Amino acid sequence: MDVLRREIAAAGGWIGFDRYMHLALYHPGLGYYAAAPGVLGAWGGASDFITAPELSPLFAATLARQLAGLGSSLRLERVVEFGAGSAALACAVLRELADAGAWLPGQYAIVEVSAAMRERQRAAVAELPGELARRVCWWERLPEAFDALVLGNEVLDAMPVRLLHRGEAGWLERGVGLDSGGRLCWSDHALPPGCTLRPSLDQLPVGSVTEWHEAAEGFMRSLGAHLGRGVALLFDYGFPAREYDHPQRSGGTLRCHRAHRTHDDPLWEPGLSDITAHVDFSAMARAAREAGLDVLGYTSQARFLLNAGLLDLLGPRMAVGDAASLRLASGVQKLLGEHEMGELFKVLAVGRGLEQPLAAFAQGDRSAALEDAPAAGAGPAGTPTWD
């Protein structure tokens, strides 16, 4: 808490929420991901949340099947994973590819900003057979240019966001200050001159709060600047802009996770809860295009996994009445269920140099929904920009 007070005081009594979120998640002495490497894990354990690779081995198996096909057809030798978490996905994908024997990357590079998470990842990779473990490395920064298959599972949602609040006179930027007792409190500032807002914000009523994903958009542009030939598959929860800014979502999507429970107060005990926001996939697609990448597909996680052959992989692993099979079926239900991860989670594919459509988007592609269409009476088009 002292770190935050000093930061706010040094900034003149106010910091944007994106700066606050960065400190609360990643500061070496305070941040959630810097100090809590055990946050990912299984239900009932000491973890705070669980991701798809921990939920079911069929997530990695299905993804490995897609990577093998793309790696072979594009003649690529590298996989790059951003924010690899516990390394469950990396390890499972490598094992699945090795078992299949069709295609195996010469290098599996991980890009991870948390030193604590990198140590956990190294420990997990050390459990792989030596021939696989030697393929894994960690990148401190992106090469000037690289060809690869890129993975990002629940990466975009953890990137710091700016907050916007609609007052009676228009939109303001919501940040964090200190009250008279030195406690953290919300504080609104005027938007910088020259700021324009995404047109779908016009749908939201006075009093609304929402997010602007500046850091995630920057990530997409950076990916476009460095990726040569390749495909990036990004899994996360979120919506296209017009759904993101639906009036029923007037409170925004910012959420905190602790001990498998959700709360909505990111100022409470900073550093002890994960802080996330749903992804504006329209903004991600637009940023990718601006950086020269092609949008190759956008659909629900359920449709992606079904198109990619999850059920083909499920059948041979099932045994009637077997307890392990029942657990496997339960995990698949959570991956695919409309009221579980199947519909809430989406998959965005972007890339460069791909001539054939991706089979995993052959049915149910929703790319057209990502196009921005100004709402009635909307102001200037485009996401917020700051001069």
Secondary structure, 3 states (H helix, E strand, C coil): CHHHHHHHHHCCCCEEHHHHHHHHHHCCCCCHHHHCCCCECCCCCCCCECCHHHHCHHHHHHHHHHHHHHHHHHCCCEEEEECCCCCHHHHHHHHHHHHHCCCCCCEEEEECCCHHHHHHHHHHHCCCCHHHHCCEEECCCCCCCEEEEEEEECCHHHCCCEEEEEECCEEEEEEEEECCCCCEEEEEEECCCCCCCCHHHHHCCCCCEEEECHHHHHHHHHHHHHEEEEEEEEEEEEECHHHHCCHHHCCCCCEEEECCEEECCCCCCCCCCEEECCEEHHHHHHHHHHCCCEEEEEEEHHHHHHHCCHHHHHHHHCCCCCHHHHHHHHHHHHHHCCCCHHHHEEEEEEEECCCCCCHHHCCCCCHHHHCCCCCCCCCCCCCCCCC
